[in-house]
Amino acid sequence: MSRQNVENRQIFATALLPTVSTIVAASTGASVATVLPDSQARITIVISYILLGMGLPISVLLMANYSYRLILFKLPQPAFISSTFITIGPCGQSAYAILKLSSDVNMLISKTGLVPFTGVRDEQAARLAGIALQTVSIPMALFIWGFGVLWFFFAVISFADTWAAKKIPLNLSLWACTFPIGTLALSAQELGKEMDSTGMKVVGTILMMLLLIIWLLLFPVTLYFSVIKDSWFTSPCLSEVGGQPPSFEEVDFIKNRKY
């Protein structure tokens, strides 16, 4: 939502960043719940599910809007092409959060004997509910992970096509591909663990190695251009025109505000 007029061609994958934060918080809560006392773990799991519900549906809506923008208009400018990887993040992180939360629920069942999300103590019913939750969570996580793989292939093809057609300027936006690939690798490893699938574990390992290679390539380049050359801490959009940001004297903020 904005007070300004936004055209479809101005929509970028960076619009997903606020929603990704709630999904990350949900997966973090799922990880923290494993070491908390039972009463606190239950509250953490419930809040994590709520956060996941706040982030994932909105992310899907934004991805639909972003797809619409890509269909009608060309790919983002070379300086922003790395942003196409951001769409992987909500999918990979959501898949991990779903699997981790179902694992946490089953852990609580084994400790307390309570039926999930109720105060009813019935060990047999609780075990059945835990099995049902895990049975539903794994296909759901696979479904979302597969959607992330689709965006991964699209991002790689888009990046390669832009690289072949035009020179991609070196800037900090290149780091946009690291976190999304990491979430895809993390969820693949968790799927391999829950499904006892060697294939998924291998896929997760390959993605982690890819992430490590990208990180090892970007880190020294970033260090060189940011510390030694002092030329990276500028907006990527300015690199398209080779300009500098306007000074305060050149901008009348009052007249340019749109409400």
Secondary structure, DSSP 8 states (H G I E B T S, - for coil): --SS---GGG--GGGGHHHHHHHHHHHHHHHHGGGS-HHHHHHHHHHHHHHHHHHHHHHHHHHHHHHHHHHHS----GGGGGGGGGGHHHHHHHHHHHHHHHHHHHHHHHHH-B-TTS--B-HHHHHHHHHHHHHHHHHHHHHHHHHHHHHHHHHHHHHHHHHHHS-----GGGGGGHHHHHHHHHHHHHHHHHHT-HHHHHHHHHHHHHHHHHHHHHHHHHHIIIIIS---SS-HHHHTTT-----GGG--HHHH---
